[in-house]
């Protein structure tokens, strides 16, 4: 009887860990649409503070939507290094 209880507890713990890990993974892989994101969302990108986030918004308002993620490098303050850090975190859809 005790062995059966231990198996049930162990199974519960494994399922709990799997649920927590998959939930955090889903949050980490959600991309930021640079054509729609607010300043508060854009600052979640690596090496992007409020000033650069505002520049991204100003750029898209003046020039229209970004056509591809690489276009973010047209924004003053975002170069190849910052793009490389964020290329898997951004989308234009």
C-alpha positions in Angstrom: 0.0 0.0 0.0 2.8 2.4 0.9 4.6 1.6 -2.3 1.5 2.4 -4.4 1.2 5.8 -2.6 4.9 6.5 -3.3 4.3 5.8 -7.0 1.3 8.1 -7.1 3.2 10.9 -5.4 6.2 10.4 -7.7 3.9 10.5 -10.8 2.2 13.7 -9.6 5.6 15.4 -9.0 6.8 14.4 -12.5 3.6 15.7 -14.1 3.9 19.0 -12.1 7.5 19.5 -13.3 6.6 18.8 -16.9 3.7 21.3 -16.7 5.8 24.0 -15.2 8.7 23.5 -17.7 6.4 23.5 -20.7 4.6 26.6 -19.5 7.8 28.6 -19.1 9.2 27.4 -22.4 6.0 28.6 -24.2 6.4 32.0 -22.7 10.1 32.2 -23.7 9.4 31.3 -27.3 6.6 33.8 -27.9 7.9 36.3 -30.5 7.5 40.0 -30.3 5.9 41.6 -33.4 8.0 44.7 -34.0 5.2 46.1 -36.2 2.7 46.2 -33.4 4.6 46.1 -30.1 4.4 48.9 -27.5 7.4 50.5 -25.8 6.7 48.2 -22.8 6.9 45.1 -24.9 9.9 46.2 -27.0 12.0 46.8 -23.9 11.9 43.1 -23.3 14.3 42.6 -26.2 18.0 42.3 -25.4 19.9 45.6 -25.4 16.7 47.6 -26.1 15.8 50.3 -23.6 12.9 52.8 -23.6 14.7 55.2 -26.0 15.5 52.6 -28.6 12.0 51.2 -28.2 10.6 54.6 -29.0 12.8 54.9 -32.0 11.5 51.6 -33.3 7.9 52.9 -33.0 8.8 56.3 -34.6 10.6 54.5 -37.4 7.6 52.3 -38.3 5.2 55.2 -38.0 7.3 57.2 -40.4 8.3 54.5 -42.8 5.6 51.9 -42.6 5.8 48.4 -41.2 9.0 46.4 -41.2 9.0 43.9 -44.0 11.5 41.5 -42.5 13.1 41.2 -39.0 16.4 42.4 -40.4 14.9 45.8 -41.2 15.1 46.6 -37.5 18.7 47.4 -38.1 17.6 50.5 -40.0 16.6 52.0 -36.6 19.4 54.2 -35.1 20.9 52.3 -32.2 20.2 48.8 -33.5 23.1 47.2 -35.3 24.1 43.7 -36.2 25.0 42.6 -32.7 21.7 43.7 -31.2 19.9 42.1 -34.1 21.8 38.8 -33.6 20.8 38.8 -30.0 17.1 39.2 -30.9 16.6 37.6 -34.3 14.8 34.6 -32.8 12.7 36.8 -30.5 11.1 39.1 -33.1 8.6 38.8 -35.9 7.0 41.2 -38.4 3.7 39.3 -38.8 
